[in-house]
Amino acid sequence: MTSRTPLVAGNWKMNGRQGLLAEMAEALAGYNGGAKVVICPPYPYLAAARSVMPAAIGVGGQNLSDQEDGAFTGEVSAPMLAEVGCGHVIVGHSERRALYGETDAVIADKFSRAQAAGLVPILCVGETLEEREAGNTEAVV
């Protein structure tokens, strides 16, 4: 059996400000634990995050487009994320599924785009609060 390294990814969602990066970098400076740690700040802070985070701390995008390039205002492509120093990207978050109607097919396309750009996709599978409270977690996942 092969052993796996646990991954701990912190998704900032639409929270925090750039000043938080320095605080996090300082707090994580001595980290040498057994898990891979990745922070996923909002897009405007990605390049700054990579420049201040210790090398052992990964930086990831919170989402990516299922398109390579083109006239898709507000979208971010996998190559763009890689270019600013991201090594990971979150795909399939339940909020994206629920609020933006992302289907399994769209998420599969995003997953493939991430891999093609050399990013490690973090595939989210999960339930909404309502589904959890109804006891449907296993069926949804």
FENRAJO-V72030 format. One record per residue. N is the residue number from 1. SS is DSSP state (@ for helix, = for strand, . for the rest). OMEGA is omega in whole degrees, -180 to 180 (* if undefined). D_LAST is the distance of its C-alpha to the last C-alpha in Angstrom with 2 decimals. Layout:
n=N ss=SS omega=OMEGA d_last=D_LAST
n=N ss=SS omega=OMEGA d_last=D_LAST
This chain:
n=1 ss=. omega=177 d_last=24.68
n=2 ss=. omega=178 d_last=24.28
n=3 ss=. omega=179 d_last=23.55
n=4 ss=. omega=175 d_last=21.25
n=5 ss=. omega=178 d_last=22.19
n=6 ss=. omega=177 d_last=19.79
n=7 ss== omega=175 d_last=19.14
n=8 ss== omega=-178 d_last=19.60
n=9 ss== omega=178 d_last=19.35
n=10 ss== omega=179 d_last=20.86
n=11 ss== omega=-179 d_last=19.97
n=12 ss=. omega=-173 d_last=23.01
n=13 ss=. omega=-180 d_last=21.69
n=14 ss=. omega=-177 d_last=24.95
n=15 ss=. omega=176 d_last=26.71
n=16 ss=. omega=177 d_last=29.56
n=17 ss=. omega=-175 d_last=32.70
n=18 ss=. omega=180 d_last=34.32
n=19 ss=@ omega=180 d_last=36.25
n=20 ss=@ omega=-179 d_last=33.14
n=21 ss=@ omega=-180 d_last=33.01
n=22 ss=@ omega=178 d_last=36.23
n=23 ss=@ omega=-180 d_last=35.15
n=24 ss=@ omega=180 d_last=31.94
n=25 ss=@ omega=179 d_last=33.90
n=26 ss=@ omega=-179 d_last=36.38
n=27 ss=@ omega=-176 d_last=33.85
n=28 ss=@ omega=-174 d_last=32.04
n=29 ss=. omega=-177 d_last=35.31
n=30 ss=. omega=-175 d_last=35.63
n=31 ss=. omega=175 d_last=32.05
n=32 ss=. omega=-179 d_last=32.00
n=33 ss=. omega=-176 d_last=29.16
n=34 ss=. omega=-179 d_last=26.91
n=35 ss=. omega=171 d_last=23.90
n=36 ss== omega=-180 d_last=23.87
n=37 ss== omega=179 d_last=24.02
n=38 ss== omega=173 d_last=23.30
n=39 ss== omega=-178 d_last=24.17
n=40 ss== omega=179 d_last=22.97
n=41 ss=. omega=175 d_last=25.69
n=42 ss=. omega=-176 d_last=26.37
n=43 ss=@ omega=-176 d_last=27.89
n=44 ss=@ omega=-176 d_last=31.51
n=45 ss=@ omega=-175 d_last=31.33
n=46 ss=@ omega=-178 d_last=29.84
n=47 ss=@ omega=178 d_last=33.22
n=48 ss=@ omega=179 d_last=34.68
n=49 ss=@ omega=-179 d_last=31.79
n=50 ss=@ omega=-177 d_last=32.34
n=51 ss=@ omega=-178 d_last=36.07
n=52 ss=@ omega=-178 d_last=35.95
n=53 ss=. omega=173 d_last=33.07
n=54 ss=. omega=-177 d_last=34.11
n=55 ss=. omega=-178 d_last=33.46
n=56 ss=. omega=-178 d_last=30.99
n=57 ss== omega=179 d_last=28.68
n=58 ss== omega=176 d_last=26.57
n=59 ss== omega=-179 d_last=26.26
n=60 ss== omega=175 d_last=23.40
n=61 ss== omega=180 d_last=22.82
n=62 ss=. omega=-177 d_last=20.32
n=63 ss=. omega=173 d_last=19.81
n=64 ss=. omega=178 d_last=21.83
n=65 ss=. omega=173 d_last=23.05
n=66 ss=. omega=178 d_last=22.15
n=67 ss=. omega=180 d_last=25.95
n=68 ss=. omega=-178 d_last=28.39
n=69 ss=. omega=173 d_last=31.25
n=70 ss=. omega=-176 d_last=32.91
n=71 ss=. omega=-179 d_last=33.62
n=72 ss=. omega=-174 d_last=30.28
n=73 ss=. omega=177 d_last=31.52
n=74 ss=. omega=-179 d_last=29.45
n=75 ss=. omega=179 d_last=27.06
n=76 ss=. omega=-178 d_last=26.97
n=77 ss=. omega=178 d_last=26.85
n=78 ss=@ omega=178 d_last=25.63
n=79 ss=@ omega=177 d_last=29.30
n=80 ss=@ omega=179 d_last=30.17
n=81 ss=@ omega=179 d_last=27.65
n=82 ss=@ omega=-178 d_last=28.99
n=83 ss=@ omega=180 d_last=32.50
n=84 ss=. omega=173 d_last=32.20
n=85 ss=. omega=176 d_last=30.97
n=86 ss=. omega=174 d_last=27.19
n=87 ss=. omega=-177 d_last=25.59
n=88 ss== omega=173 d_last=21.92
n=89 ss== omega=179 d_last=19.97
n=90 ss== omega=175 d_last=16.66
n=91 ss== omega=174 d_last=14.78
n=92 ss=. omega=-180 d_last=11.90
n=93 ss=. omega=-176 d_last=12.18
n=94 ss=@ omega=178 d_last=10.76
n=95 ss=@ omega=178 d_last=14.49
n=96 ss=@ omega=178 d_last=15.38
n=97 ss=@ omega=-175 d_last=12.97
n=98 ss=@ omega=-174 d_last=14.25
n=99 ss=@ omega=-175 d_last=17.83
n=100 ss=@ omega=175 d_last=18.69
n=101 ss=. omega=180 d_last=16.77
n=102 ss=. omega=-179 d_last=15.43
n=103 ss=. omega=176 d_last=13.95
n=104 ss=@ omega=-180 d_last=12.12
n=105 ss=@ omega=178 d_last=15.79
n=106 ss=@ omega=-179 d_last=17.09
n=107 ss=@ omega=177 d_last=14.60
n=108 ss=@ omega=177 d_last=15.53
n=109 ss=@ omega=178 d_last=19.12
n=110 ss=@ omega=179 d_last=18.81
n=111 ss=@ omega=180 d_last=17.37
n=112 ss=@ omega=178 d_last=20.38
n=113 ss=@ omega=179 d_last=22.79
n=114 ss=@ omega=-180 d_last=21.87
n=115 ss=@ omega=-179 d_last=22.48
n=116 ss=@ omega=179 d_last=25.66
n=117 ss=. omega=180 d_last=26.98
n=118 ss=. omega=178 d_last=26.48
n=119 ss=. omega=173 d_last=23.72
n=120 ss== omega=179 d_last=20.81
n=121 ss== omega=174 d_last=17.65
n=122 ss== omega=-176 d_last=15.12
n=123 ss== omega=179 d_last=11.81
n=124 ss=. omega=170 d_last=9.61
n=125 ss=. omega=-178 d_last=5.87
n=126 ss=. omega=-175 d_last=5.52
n=127 ss=. omega=173 d_last=6.78
n=128 ss=. omega=178 d_last=10.47
n=129 ss=@ omega=-179 d_last=13.01
n=130 ss=@ omega=179 d_last=13.73
n=131 ss=@ omega=179 d_last=10.35
n=132 ss=@ omega=-179 d_last=10.49
n=133 ss=@ omega=178 d_last=14.13
n=134 ss=. omega=179 d_last=13.66
n=135 ss=. omega=-176 d_last=11.71
n=136 ss=. omega=-176 d_last=8.62
n=137 ss=@ omega=-177 d_last=6.11
n=138 ss=@ omega=-179 d_last=5.24
n=139 ss=@ omega=-179 d_last=5.66
n=140 ss=@ omega=-177 d_last=3.79
n=141 ss=. omega=* d_last=0.00
